Protein backbone atom coordinates (compact mmCIF):
# COMPACT_ATOMS: atom_id res chain seq x y z
CA UNK A 1 0.00 0.00 0.00
CA UNK A 2 1.56 3.27 -1.05
CA UNK A 3 1.23 6.47 0.92
CA UNK A 4 0.00 9.47 -0.99
CA UNK A 5 -0.44 13.07 0.00
CA UNK A 6 -3.70 14.50 -1.19
CA UNK A 7 -3.82 18.20 -1.99
CA UNK A 8 -6.01 20.17 0.39
CA UNK A 9 -7.58 23.58 -0.09
CA UNK A 10 -8.52 26.01 2.67
CA UNK A 11 -12.08 27.23 2.04
CA UNK A 12 -14.51 29.58 3.77
CA UNK A 13 -17.22 27.57 5.56
CA UNK A 14 -19.34 29.75 7.86
CA UNK A 15 -19.68 32.82 10.07
CA UNK A 16 -19.46 32.15 13.81
CA UNK A 17 -19.87 34.29 16.90
CA UNK A 18 -17.34 34.00 19.74
CA UNK A 19 -19.59 31.66 21.76
CA UNK A 20 -19.72 29.25 18.79
CA UNK A 21 -15.93 28.95 18.42
CA UNK A 22 -14.07 25.81 19.42
CA UNK A 23 -10.41 25.10 20.05
CA UNK A 24 -8.50 24.27 16.84
CA UNK A 25 -10.97 26.21 14.65
CA UNK A 26 -9.32 28.10 11.79
CA UNK A 27 -10.73 31.63 11.74
CA UNK A 28 -9.95 35.03 10.27
CA UNK A 29 -8.70 37.50 12.88
CA UNK A 30 -7.59 40.90 11.62
CA UNK A 31 -6.99 39.64 8.08
CA UNK A 32 -5.02 36.48 8.95
CA UNK A 33 -6.26 32.91 9.20
CA UNK A 34 -5.25 31.64 12.64
CA UNK A 35 -5.68 28.56 14.84
CA UNK A 36 -7.85 29.11 17.95
CA UNK A 37 -6.11 27.88 21.12
CA UNK A 38 -8.66 28.92 23.75
CA UNK A 39 -11.83 30.96 24.24
CA UNK A 40 -12.71 32.60 27.54
CA UNK A 41 -15.67 34.80 28.39
CA UNK A 42 -16.03 37.27 31.24
CA UNK A 43 -18.53 36.86 34.06
CA UNK A 44 -21.29 38.55 32.06
CA UNK A 45 -20.71 36.58 28.83
CA UNK A 46 -20.57 39.88 26.95
CA UNK A 47 -16.82 39.93 26.26
CA UNK A 48 -14.49 37.21 25.02
CA UNK A 49 -10.75 36.69 25.01
CA UNK A 50 -9.55 34.49 22.15
CA UNK A 51 -6.01 33.10 22.34
CA UNK A 52 -4.73 32.07 18.92
CA UNK A 53 -1.63 30.91 17.03
CA UNK A 54 -0.69 32.58 13.74
CA UNK A 55 1.05 31.06 10.70
CA UNK A 56 4.47 31.72 12.26
CA UNK A 57 3.63 29.80 15.45
CA UNK A 58 3.34 32.98 17.52
CA UNK A 59 0.57 33.16 20.10
CA UNK A 60 -1.50 36.29 20.61
CA UNK A 61 -4.76 37.41 22.20
CA UNK A 62 -7.83 38.99 20.58
CA UNK A 63 -10.56 40.59 22.70
CA UNK A 64 -14.07 41.07 21.35
CA UNK A 65 -17.72 41.39 22.29
CA UNK A 66 -20.32 38.64 21.97
CA UNK A 67 -21.56 40.30 18.75
CA UNK A 68 -18.27 39.91 16.86
CA UNK A 69 -18.41 37.41 13.99
CA UNK A 70 -15.53 35.29 12.70
CA UNK A 71 -15.10 33.68 9.30
CA UNK A 72 -14.55 29.94 9.79
CA UNK A 73 -12.29 28.09 7.35
CA UNK A 74 -11.86 24.34 6.80
CA UNK A 75 -9.57 22.14 4.73
CA UNK A 76 -11.18 20.10 1.95
CA UNK A 77 -9.63 17.71 -0.55
CA UNK A 78 -9.09 19.25 -3.95
CA UNK A 79 -10.73 17.53 -6.91
CA UNK A 80 -8.27 16.48 -9.55
N, C-alpha and C positions, 0 to 999 in steps of 0.2 A: 504494500500500500504506500503510495507516494504522498508526501506532504506538499500541499500547495497553499499559496497565499492568495486569498481572494481580494481583489480591490474593493475598498469600501469608500463610500462617499458620505460626507457630513451634510445632512439636510435639515432644514427647518421643519419642526413637527407641530408646535403648539405655543400658545401664550399661557404662562402660569403666573399666579400671584405668589408672594413670598410664602404663604402658608401651604401652598401646593408643592413647593420644592422638596426634593429629597437629596440626600447625600449621593455624590457621584453623578448628579445631573450635569449635563453640558448646557450652559446658558450664556447668553450675551450680557455682559456687564461692561458698560462704558465702551462699547465698540469692539470688545474682544470676547471670543468664546473661551470660557473658563470652566473648570471642574469644581463643583460645589463640594466643600469639605464638611461644613456644618451650618446649621440654621438655628438661630436662637431668637426668641421673641422676648419683649419686656413683660412686665407684670400685667400690663393692660392688653397686650396682644396687638397694639397699634403700631409698634415699631419693631423692625427686625434687623439683626446683625448677621450678615452672610459672610462666612469665611470661605475663601476660594483659592485655587491654585491656577496660575496662568500658564501659558505655553512654555515658559522658561523655567517652570518649577518653583516660582516664587509665590509665597502665600501673602494674601492681603485681605482686607476687610472692607465690606460694602454695607452701609447702613441705609435703610429705606423704610417707608411706611407700608402699611398693609395694602395700600392701593397700587403700589408699584407692580408693573407687569414685566416678566422676563420672557424672552424668546428661548424656547427649548429646542435643542438640536439633538439628533440621534444619528448613529452610523447605520447605513444600509448597504447591502451588497450591490455593486454596480452590475448592470446587465451588460453582457458582452455581445 
